[in-house]
Amino acid sequence: MANHQIQLMNEARARASFDSRELTHLIYGGAEAVQVRNVAFARMEKALHSSATNKLPAVLGEAGRSAQYMDGLQFGQAMLKERLVNGQSVFDFMTPRYYFANASPFGLHFLMFIPALKLLGSPEQLAHWVPLAESGKILGTYCQTELGHGTFLRGLETTAIFDKVADEFIIHSPTISSTKYWPGGLGYSSSHAIVMARLIISERDYGVHPFIAQLRSLEDYTPLPGVELGDIGLKLGHNSNDNGYAVFTHFRIPRTQLLMRNAQVLRDGTYIAGTNSKLMYGTMLFARRIIIDSVYFQLAQAATIAIRYSTVREQGNVAFDASESAEVPILMFKSQQYRLFTIMARSFALLFASKHAGALYEEMIAQQANGNNSMLPHVHATLAGLKAYATQTSADGAEDGRKCCGGHGYLAMSGFGNLVPTVTAMATLEGENYVMYQQVARFLVKCASSRREDLHDDLQYLLSPVKTSISAGADFLDPGIQSDVLLQRALCLVDEYAEALRVSQTRDRLSPAQAWNLHMMGLISAARAHIEYVVLDAFITAVRQVKAGPIHNVLQRVCSLFALSCIESPQGLGFVGDRSLSEHHLRRVRTAVNVLLEEILPDAVALTDAWNFSDASLESALGCRDGDVYERMMRWTRQVPLNLAAAKTGGVFRPGFEQYIRPILKGKL
């Protein structure tokens, strides 16, 4: 017979206004795609022995650095098998726990190594290296970040000096800060790497170029002479991956291992520059695109765990009567609804924004194949901004989801113990977010200043006049009004800070760098406002494309909640500053939000189901589909290694008792 928590979950699920399976198909691209994913996940979970939810997941036991790496190797191997043996790409860029691929020791093999080869190699190099990589005969990583330098390519110090006599490049780490540091899989997992280094011929520096280098023997995996490799140690998360370091000491590779699609070095040392140097940025753009895909899943996981737990966790009431002792599920409280439903709304917003960005990226790639780079600045700015917005939104949302679970959310078995630090890493990976927003701001200021009429649809609003106010009777549940409000905020901020830069340089005689630094925080706000408008516009467009019916209705409500939460957020103060919204407007927004929370409540659990997360992928005692929280928590608790050890010795943890507790009790300190 189902216990009380299971009954609460069943009742909540039965109240849904829509079939969650239909929304699942929309999220993943159709019923066939969902079936392919389900089969792949089932196969993966069987291989990892993780499908039995009555067992404490191995990753939640007491595991040191080596054990966590071994866990990563296990699921990394299984991920490779999905591609190499089963022909499925489900886990090319994401682990079976929905973490970014970099959580696997082999994650960068498909995420960056193979894409960089295809993007930067000559036809002859592609013919040689790509089959080896795609068949798993070599395992690669992407070696760019240095101890003292990140995504700023021009600052990299590692050198590749051409030796004309030997027809070789000598890769060298000239300083401690030039040590390659952080690449995933570099420590002990990768046999090869694409190494970004400064190409130098006859003491002339030609800038950073990509080289493919074998790092380890394919026989016994020992490092080759001239390279020191190792793991960088425990991180706040991603400890299943051996993020590593490499110190090169006059490490030699053949001249032909300079990736030569865009630049060549001939046998006599002649350097031939290509005409498409901007391809160098392609690998970073691709990685940022995949990061955006990854983090909205993790945000949805956080919402799923917390909403399901809040559905069955009964605590307190709002009777304000000491005689009233009946408790209610905490999801009945408006504060809990607002926090959790906005997290869910943001996960859907990022889903559709990511699809929009992916379409832009694919269009750019198709144009670049014909030598046309005109879309690159726009796509670069969009992906940089979405990377910043998506990762920060997901990191903040995952942490707030943990807090919504109270004390139990602090347990590793809640699922948040791995989820929060793993998604938090994304805010810095492949570009620190405040740096990313500045790249967006530079692009926007340039567009606003040029007043060009051939701007992409995402940017056409920059040519519009600024409105001074929103109608007093505006319906804030109207998508058109929501879009217009966010558009006006972005337009106002971009115009304001483009003009501020101009004045600081012309009137105040500041240098461009000084003017930029002076107005940096305002420029970042403008960039964020632009990206938030792009996200909402993508969400509204996606909802319009869904046929009328229950799915359209629930998505429309979720979209409206996202839009209004943007207006209510601290970043929404820009609306008040430009006087487009009054206190009267904000009260109307609050009323509309309360209406939306009531309407979304019956669909809350079904929205979690729509993401189709398996219990094994969530690794959460609080977030399992059946709602059986307390039974599962106690089963897992009894399997904690400390408890298992003590159970074998009469309920006493002998090492601790004998070494520390007994001397205290016997007065023998």
N, C-alpha and C positions, 0 to 999 in steps of 0.2 A: 504494500500500500504506500502511495506517495506521501512523504512527510509534508509539513506545513510550508516549507520553503519551495518545494517542488510544485505544490498546489498554487502558491502565489505566482510563480513563474508561468505556469500553464494558463492561469486566468489572465495574466497580463498579455500573453501571446495571443490569446483568443480574442482580445479586444481590438486587434489591428484592423484598419480599414482597407488594407491592401494585401496582396499576396507577395511576401518577401522574395519569393523565387523570381518573380518578374523583375524586381529591382536588381536582384543579383545578376540577371542576364544583362541588364542595362550597364551595370558597373563593369563587367568583364567582357562585354562585346558579344553576347549571344549565348544560347543554350549549349551549343557545341563547345564553345570556349570554356564554359563553366565545367562541362563534363571532362574535358581534357585536364583542367586544373585539378578537379576532384580526384581523378585517377592518379595523377602525378603525386599529389599530396598523400594519398593513401599508400602508394608504393613507397614513398619516402619515409613515412611514419612507420611502416612495417620494417623497413631496413634499419631504422634508428630505434626500434622497440619503444616508441613513444606514444602509441595510440591508447594505451590503457590508462584512463584517468584516475584509477584507484591507486596508482603508483606515484610516489614522489618523483618528479622529473630529475634525471641525473644531474642536470645543470644546477639544481637548487640544493644539492648536497654540499658537503664540505669539500671544495676542490681548490687545490693550489694552482699556480701558474701553469705547470706542466700538464695537469689534468684538464684544465680548460682548453689548452692548445690541442690536446688529444681529442677532446670533444669536437673542436672545430675541424680537425682533420677528418673525423668520422663523417660529419655531415657535409664537409667539403667534397670528400670522395663520392658520397652519394649524389651530390649535386652534379658533379662531373659525369657520373654514370647516367643521369637523366638525359644529358645532352649526347654523350658519346655512344651509349648503348641503346637507350630508348628513343633517341631522336627528338626529345622534348626540350623546349627552351624556357619552361616555366621558371626554372631556378638559375637562369643565366645571370640575373641582376639582383636577385632577392633570395634570402635563405628560407628554409621551411618554417622559420619563426617570423617571417615577414620583416627581418632586419635587412638593411642595405647590404649588398653583396660583399662589402668590405669586412663584414663580420666573419667571413669565411677565409681561410688561408689561401684559397684559390679564387677568391672573388674578383680580383683585378685581372685575372687571366681573360675572362670574357668581357669584363666591364671596360678595361682600358688597354690591355696588352694587344689583343686581337684587333679591336677597332683602330688603335694607333698604327699597327702594322698596315692595315688596309688603307688608312688615310694617308700615310706618309711614305710607304714603300714604293719603289719602282716596280714595273711589271715583272722584271726578273726576280726581284726580292720577294714579291708576293708569291710567285710560283714556288719559291724555295721554302719560305718561312711559314706561310699561312697553313699549308697542309700539315706541317709538323705540329703547329699550335692547335689546330682544330681537331686533330686526332689524339691529342694528349701526349704526344711523344716528347714535347717540351712543355714546361709550365712557366708562365711569364708573369711579370709585374711591371708597373710603370714607375720609374725612378726619377722623380723630379724634385720633390721637396727636400730642402737641406736643413741642417741644424739651425742655420741663421737666416734662411730664406724660404718663402712659401710660394704663392702663386704668381709673384712678381717675377716673370721670366727673365727680365733684363738684369735682375740682381743675382742670378745664380753664379756660383764661383767655380764649380767643377770644370776642368779643362780637358779638351781632347786635342792634343798637339799632333800634327801630322809629321811622321817620320818618312821622308821621301826615300831614304835608302832601303828601309825594310818594307815600305808600302803598308804601313800600319798607323793607326791612331794610338796615342798613349793617353789613356784616361787617368786623371790624377786629381786627388783631393789636396789642393795646395794649402788649405787652412783648416782649423778645427771646425769653423762655421760652414765649410763646404761639405762636411760629412752628409751623405744622403741619409735622411732620417724621417721615419714615419711610413714609407710605402708598405702597403699590405702585402703579406707573404714574402717580404724580402728577407726576414730573419732566417728561416730554415726550410721554406716550402717551395720557393721558385728556383728553377734551373737557369732561367734567362730573365733579362730585364731590358726594357727600353730606357736608356739613360740619357737624360737631357744634360748637355754639356756645351761649353763654349768652344767652338771650332777655331783652332789657331793654326795658320800656315805661315811659316817664315816670320813668326812674331806678329803677324797681323791677325787681329781678333775679328772673326766674321759673325760673332753673336752665337746665341744658343741654337743648337741643332740636335736632332734625335739620333741615337746610335743604338743598335741592338747588340747586347753583350751576353755571352754565356758566363754565368757566375759560378756554377758548380759542375763537378764531374757527373755525367749521366750514369756512371757505373756505381760509384759509392757515395755520391752527393757531397763530397768534400769540396770546400771552396777552392777555386783555381788560384794559382800563385798571383799575388798582387792585389787581392781583394780580401778585406776583413768583413765578415758578416755576423750579425747577431740580432737578438730580439731586444726591443727597447723596454721591456718590463711591463708590469701591471699598469693598466689604464683604468679610467672610471667605468669603462664598458668595452665591448668588442674584444674581450680577452680570449675568445676562441680563435682570434687571428694573431699571427706572429708579425705584427708591425715591426719593421726592422730598421737596421742601419747598415750602411756600406761605406767603408773607407777604401778608396782606390789609391794604390801606390805604384805609379808607373805601369798601369795595367794595360796590356797590349791587345788590340783587336785588329782584324784585317780592315783595310780601307773600305772594302765592299760592304762593311757593316754600318757605315753611315747610311741612314735611310734616305734614299735619293730621289723621291718623287718630285721634290721641289728644289733641291740644290744638289749639285754633284761636285766631287773632287776627283780629277783625273789622275792617272798614274804619275804624271810629272808635277802634281801639286796645283794644277790650274783649278781655280774655283769658278764654277758656273752657277750663277744665281738663277732661281726659277722665277716664274711670273706670278706665283700664287702663294706667297709666303704666309698669307693669313690662314692657310690650312693648319698651321702650327697650333691654332687655338681650338681646332675641331675636337680634340680628345677631351679637353676641359669642358667644352660645351656639352658634349655627349654625356659626360659624367654628371654634370649639373642637372641635365634633363632626367637622368635616372634617379638622382637624389630626390628630386621633387616627387617622382612616382613612389619612391620608397616611404617617405615620411608621412604622406597622407594615409597610407595603410596603418602606420604605427599610431597616428592620431585616432584613427577609427578603432584600433585595438583598445586604446585607452578609454574611449567612449563606451565601447562594448563591455569591457570589464566593469566599469563604474556604474553604467546604467543597469546591467543585470544584477549586480550586487545591491544597488539601491532599490531594486524592485522587491527583493526578498529580505532586506535588512530592516527590521522594525525597531524603531527607537523614538520615544517621545511623541508628543502631540502638540497641537496648537490651541488647546481648550482653555488655557490660562485658568484652570480649575484644579486645585490640589486633589480633589476627590476623583478626578478622571485619570484612571491608570491604564486604559487601553492604549497600546502603542500602534503606530501606523508605519508603513514602509516609508523610508526617508525620501523616496522619489516623490512623495506627495507634497513636500515642502517646495515653495516657489524658488527659493535660493538654490536648491539642489537641481531643480528642473532647468533653471536659467544657465547654471554652470555647465551641466552635462549636455543639454540640448544644443547649446552654442558650440561646444566641442564637436558634437556630431555634425552640426551644420557646417563647421569649418572643414571637416574632413571631406564632405561632399563638394564644397566649394573648391577645395584644392584638387579633388579628383577631376572636375571638369576644366579647371584652369590648366591642369597638367595635360589633358587631352588637347586643349587649344595650343599650348606651347609645343607639344609634340608634332602637331600638324604644321606649325610654323617652321620647326626644325627640319622636317622632311621636305618641305617646299624649298628651303634654303639649300639642302643637300642636292636636290635635283637641279637647282640652278647652278650650283658650284660645279657640278659635273660637266656643265657647258661653259665653264670659265667665268660665270657671272657671280660676283660676290656682293651684289648690291643689298641683299637682305641681311648680310652679316652683322652690321651695327645694330639693327633693330632686334634680331634674334639674340645677339649677345646681351643686349640690355634687358630683354624680356626674361631670359633664362637666369641672368645674374639677379634680377629683382625677385623673380619667383623663387629662386633658391633661397634668398634671404628671408622672404616673407613666409614661405612654406616651412622652412626649418625652425624659425623662431616661433611661429604659430603652433607647430606640432610639439616642440619642446615645452612651451608654456602650457599647452593643453594637456599633455601627458602628465606633467607635474600636478596640475590642478585636478585632473582625474584621480590621481593618487590621493590627494588631500580629501577629495569627496568620499573616499572609502574609509575615512577615519583611521583609527589605530591599526586595523587589519591591513590597510593599504601600505603600511610601513613594512610589513612582512615581505620577504623575498617571494614567498609562495603566492602573493597577490598577483604576481606577474609584472608589477611595476619595478621590482628590484633590478631587472634586466632592461625593461622597456624604457624607463626614464633616462638612465645614463647613455643608452644606445642611441636614442633619438636626439639627445642633447649634443652628442658629438657632431651631428650634421650641421650645427650652426657655425662650425669652424671649418669643417672638411671642405676642400675644394673652394676656398674663398671665404674669409671672415665676413660676416653679414654687413657690418657697417661699411666695409670696403666695397662690397657688392652694391649697396645702395648708392654709394658715391659714383660708381660706374654708370648706374642708371641715371643719376642726376646730371652727369656730364652730357649724356646723350639727349636728355630732355631739354636742357638749356640750349644745346646746339639746335635742336629742332624748333624750339620756340623762337629763337633768335633769327633763324633763317626764313621763317614763314613760308616754307616751301609748300606747294599744294599737292605734291605727289606723295605725301606721307601715307604710311600704312593705315588701315582702318582703325587700329588701336590708338593711333596718334592724331587722327583728324580733329579731335576735340580741341587740340592746342591752337587751332585756327579760329576757334569760336570766341565771341565776346563773353566777358565775365558777367553773370547775372548778379544783381544786387540782393535779391531775396527770393524766397520760396513762397508760394501762395499760402495764405493763412489757413485755408481749408484743405490743404494738400492731404491726399489719401496715402499714408505711408505704407499701405499694403499693396500699392500699385507699383509693379516692377519699374515702370517708366519713371516714376518719381524717385524711387530708390536709386536708380542708375544716375539720374540727373543730379541728385544731391552729391553723390560721390564724385561725379564728373566735375561739378563746380568747385568742390574742394581741391581736387588735383589741379585744375586749371588755375585757380587763384594762387595756389602755392608755387606752382612752376613759374607763373608770370612774376610773382612777387620777388622770388629769389634770383631769377634771371636778371631782373631790373636791379636788384641789390648788388649783384656782381658787377654789372655795368657801371653803376654809380661809384662803387668802391674803387674801380680801376680808373675811371675818367675824372671824377671830381676829387677823390681822396688820394689819388696817385699811388694806390697799392699795386703791388705786382699781382699777376694772376694767381700765384700760389698763396699770397697773403690774403687776397680777397676770398679765395675759396676756403681757406682755413677759418676766416672770420665768420663766414655764413654756413659753415659745414653742417651744423645741426638742422638748420632750416632746409638746406638742400636735401638732407637725408629724409626729412619729413615730407618734402615734395615727392621724392622718389617713392616712398612708401605709399603715399596717397595715390600716386599713379598706378602702382601695382595692385592696390586694393580695388581700384576701379576696374582694372583689367580682369581681376579674379571675379568680381561680381558680374561683369558683362559676359564673361564666359559661362557663368552659372545660369544667368537669365537666358542666354541663347540656347543652352542645352535643355533647359526646362521647356522652352517654347517648342522644341523639336520633338517632345514626347507627346504622343497622342492623348487627347482628353480622356480622363478616367482616373481611377484611384492612385496610380503611380504619379501621374501629373500633379494631382492635388497635393499629395504628401510632399513631393519635391518642391512645389510652389511655396508651401508653408515653411519648409526648411530653408529655402532660398531667402525668403523674406526675413526669417530670423537671423540669418547671416548678415544680411544688409543692415538691419536695424541694430544689431549688436556692434557693427562697425561704427555706426553713428553714435552709439552710446559709449563707446570705449574712450579711454583717455586720449587716444590719438584723434578722436573726433572733435576735440576742442577747436580744431581749425575751422569747423563749421560756425562756431560762435564768434571766433576772431574775425571772420570775413562777413559776419552778420547775415549770412544766408539762412541761418536757423535761429529762431528765438526761443525763449523759455517755454512759450506756448507750444511751439513745434515739438520740443523735447518731451513735454508732458503727453502729447499725442503719440509720440514714439513709444513711450512707456506703456500707454494703454494698449497700443497695437501689439507690443511684445507680450503682454499678459494674455491677450487673446490667442496668440500663436502658441504659447506654452500649454494652454488648455487643450488646444486642438492637436498638438503633437503628442501629448502624454499617452493617449491610447495606442499610438504607433511606435512608442519608444523602443520596445523590445524587438518588434519586427524590423525596425531600422538597423538594429545590431545584427539580426539574422541575415539581413540582405548582404552584408559583407562576406558571409559564408566562411567565417574563420572556424577552422577545426579547433576542438578543445586542446589538442596537442600543440597547435601553433600558438595559442594564447599562453600556455604554461601558467595558468592561473587557477587557484582553488576558488577564487571569488567570481570568476567570469565564465565558468562552464555553462553550456547551453541549458542544462536541466535545472539550474538554480539550486542544486543540493550543496549549499555552501558549507554548512557546519559539519556535516558528515565527512565531506571531503577534506576539510581542514584538519580534522582530527586524525583521519587516516594518514594524511601526509605528515602530520606532526609526529605521529608514532614511528614514522620511518626515517626521521632525522638521524643521521649517523651517530650523534652523541647519545640519543635515546636508545638506539639499537645496541651500542656498546655497553651502556649501563644495564640494559635488560639482561645481558649475559652474566652479569655479576651481582645479581640480586637487587637491582635498582640503584646501584652506587657506581659513580664514575670513578673507578679505582685510582687512575693516575693522579687526578686532581685531589682526591681525598688523602691519599698517602703522602703526596709531596707538599701540600699546602694546608689542607683543612685539619688533619690530625695534629700537626705540630701546634696549631693555634689552640685546639681543644685541650691539649696536654700541657699547655704552658711552656712549650719548648721553642719559643721564637728566638 
